[in-house]
Amino acid sequence: MSPFPWSEAIGIGLGVLRLAPDAFWRMTPRELALALRARGIGVAAPLGRATFADLMRRYPDG
């Protein structure tokens, strides 16, 4: 298991979300993750049609 990425979390919390330091340090990691998701950060983009078709061709069901 890797250690929690504090440097990245602090940078995103203070720089991207523009949280005050005291607000950042009162958040739980889960709250930070939910705040990031609300901003569209850390959310995977849906597959495009071509990528999906390629995956279906390479890994067919059954």
Residue pairs with C-beta under 8 A, 6 or more apart in sequence:
4 29
9 29
9 32
10 24
12 32
12 36
12 41
13 19
13 24
13 27
13 32
14 21
14 24
16 36
16 39
16 41
17 24
17 35
17 36
17 39
19 27
24 32
27 35
33 42
36 42
37 43
47 55
